[in-house]
């Protein structure tokens, strides 16, 4: 099983780029994230190496697929050590089984 860190926005971990001591992490991480549109309530699943920047791109209308559903809030994310792990998890969450598992995690 892939090693990852799973946190929901409800867990109020304000900055995913900070480690527990509050210092910036030197290890580059890759994030699988779930955004929820405040306009229509629908979710968007993606991955990025810079979560803050990617969220800003979504909310500034720079992402073609989401620009008509602004604004978005970060609902959930997971951190992975490699881009391959993050990409695989993103693709899994876009399947029926993955959506069910993600739904269960978001309810808790």
Sine and cosine of phi, psi and omega as CSV:
sin_phi,cos_phi,sin_psi,cos_psi,sin_omega,cos_omega
0.00,0.00,0.62,-0.78,0.00,-1.00
-0.93,0.38,0.60,-0.80,0.10,-1.00
-0.99,0.12,0.76,-0.65,0.05,-1.00
-0.44,-0.90,0.22,-0.98,0.09,-1.00
-0.92,-0.39,0.83,-0.56,-0.01,-1.00
-0.94,-0.33,0.83,-0.55,0.04,-1.00
-0.64,-0.77,0.66,-0.75,0.12,-0.99
-0.99,-0.12,0.35,-0.94,0.04,-1.00
-0.87,0.49,-0.46,0.89,0.01,-1.00
-0.91,0.41,-0.37,0.93,0.01,-1.00
-0.98,0.21,-0.03,1.00,0.14,-0.99
0.81,0.58,0.66,0.75,0.15,-0.99
-1.00,0.05,1.00,-0.06,-0.22,-0.98
-0.85,0.53,-0.63,0.77,-0.10,-1.00
-0.78,-0.63,0.96,-0.28,-0.02,-1.00
-0.92,0.38,-0.18,0.98,0.00,-1.00
-1.00,-0.06,0.05,1.00,0.04,-1.00
-0.96,-0.28,0.61,-0.79,0.08,-1.00
-1.00,0.08,-0.02,-1.00,-0.11,-0.99
-0.89,0.46,-0.44,0.90,0.01,-1.00
-0.99,0.11,-0.06,1.00,0.03,-1.00
1.00,-0.04,-0.02,1.00,0.01,-1.00
-1.00,-0.01,0.45,-0.90,0.04,-1.00
-0.92,0.39,0.66,-0.75,0.01,-1.00
-0.98,0.20,0.65,-0.76,0.01,-1.00
-1.00,0.04,-0.40,0.92,0.00,-1.00
-0.97,0.24,0.79,-0.61,0.03,-1.00
-0.97,0.25,0.79,-0.61,-0.01,-1.00
-0.92,-0.39,0.35,-0.94,0.05,-1.00
-0.84,-0.54,0.70,-0.71,-0.16,-0.99
-0.90,-0.44,0.70,-0.71,0.22,-0.98
-0.98,-0.18,0.76,-0.64,-0.10,-1.00
-0.72,-0.69,0.40,-0.92,0.07,-1.00
-0.83,-0.56,0.84,-0.55,0.07,-1.00
-0.96,-0.29,0.53,-0.85,0.10,-1.00
-0.87,-0.50,0.78,-0.62,0.03,-1.00
-0.96,0.28,0.78,-0.63,0.07,-1.00
-0.98,0.20,-0.21,0.98,0.02,-1.00
-0.99,0.16,-0.76,0.65,-0.09,-1.00
-0.83,-0.55,-0.04,1.00,0.05,-1.00
0.98,0.19,-0.04,1.00,-0.01,-1.00
-0.97,0.23,0.40,-0.92,-0.04,-1.00
-0.97,-0.23,0.44,-0.90,0.09,-1.00
-0.76,-0.65,0.73,-0.68,0.00,-1.00
-0.92,-0.39,0.74,-0.67,0.02,-1.00
-0.47,-0.88,-0.05,-1.00,0.10,-1.00
-0.63,-0.78,0.42,-0.91,-0.04,-1.00
-0.29,-0.96,0.36,-0.93,0.11,-0.99
-1.00,-0.06,-0.19,0.98,0.01,-1.00
-0.72,-0.69,1.00,-0.01,-0.12,-0.99
-0.89,0.45,-0.69,0.72,0.00,-1.00
-0.87,0.50,-0.73,0.68,-0.02,-1.00
-0.90,0.44,-0.68,0.74,-0.03,-1.00
-0.91,0.41,-0.65,0.76,0.06,-1.00
-0.88,0.47,-0.67,0.74,0.04,-1.00
-0.88,0.47,-0.66,0.75,0.03,-1.00
-0.88,0.48,-0.69,0.73,0.04,-1.00
-0.88,0.48,-0.74,0.67,-0.08,-1.00
-0.96,0.27,-0.28,0.96,0.06,-1.00
-1.00,-0.10,0.11,0.99,0.06,-1.00
0.97,0.25,0.33,0.94,-0.03,-1.00
-1.00,0.03,-0.07,1.00,0.01,-1.00
-0.95,-0.32,0.91,-0.42,-0.13,-0.99
-0.81,0.58,-0.69,0.72,-0.10,-1.00
-0.93,0.37,-0.41,0.91,-0.07,-1.00
-0.91,-0.41,-0.05,1.00,-0.15,-0.99
-0.90,0.44,-0.38,0.93,0.00,-1.00
-1.00,-0.02,0.07,1.00,-0.05,-1.00
-0.86,-0.52,0.39,0.92,-0.04,-1.00
-0.92,0.38,0.44,-0.90,-0.14,0.99
-1.00,0.05,0.16,-0.99,0.01,-1.00
-0.86,-0.51,0.46,-0.89,0.17,-0.99
-0.82,-0.57,0.56,-0.83,0.04,-1.00
-0.96,0.27,0.87,-0.50,-0.04,-1.00
-0.98,-0.18,-0.51,0.86,-0.11,-0.99
-0.28,-0.96,0.52,-0.85,0.15,-0.99
-0.46,-0.89,0.36,-0.93,0.11,-0.99
-0.75,-0.66,0.58,-0.82,0.01,-1.00
-0.94,-0.35,0.70,-0.71,0.00,-1.00
-0.81,-0.59,0.42,-0.91,-0.01,-1.00
-0.98,0.21,-0.47,0.89,-0.03,-1.00
-0.81,-0.58,0.45,-0.89,0.03,-1.00
-0.91,0.42,-0.59,0.81,-0.01,-1.00
-0.88,0.47,-0.70,0.71,0.02,-1.00
-0.88,0.48,-0.70,0.72,-0.02,-1.00
-0.90,0.43,-0.70,0.72,-0.01,-1.00
-0.89,0.45,-0.68,0.74,0.03,-1.00
-0.88,0.48,-0.68,0.73,-0.01,-1.00
-0.92,0.39,-0.64,0.77,0.06,-1.00
-0.86,0.52,-0.74,0.67,0.00,-1.00
-0.89,0.45,-0.61,0.79,0.04,-1.00
-0.89,0.45,-0.70,0.71,-0.02,-1.00
-0.90,0.43,-0.30,0.96,0.03,-1.00
-1.00,0.03,0.02,1.00,0.09,-1.00
-1.00,-0.05,0.21,-0.98,0.03,-1.00
-0.86,0.51,-0.73,0.68,0.01,-1.00
-0.90,0.44,-0.66,0.75,0.01,-1.00
-0.89,0.45,-0.65,0.76,0.03,-1.00
-0.90,0.44,-0.62,0.79,0.04,-1.00
-0.90,0.43,-0.71,0.71,0.00,-1.00
-0.90,0.44,-0.70,0.72,0.01,-1.00
-0.89,0.46,-0.65,0.76,0.04,-1.00
-0.87,0.50,-0.68,0.73,0.04,-1.00
-0.88,0.48,-0.67,0.74,-0.01,-1.00
-0.92,0.39,-0.57,0.82,-0.03,-1.00
-0.97,0.26,-0.41,0.91,0.01,-1.00
-0.96,0.27,-0.57,0.82,-0.07,-1.00
-0.94,0.35,0.00,0.00,0.00,0.00
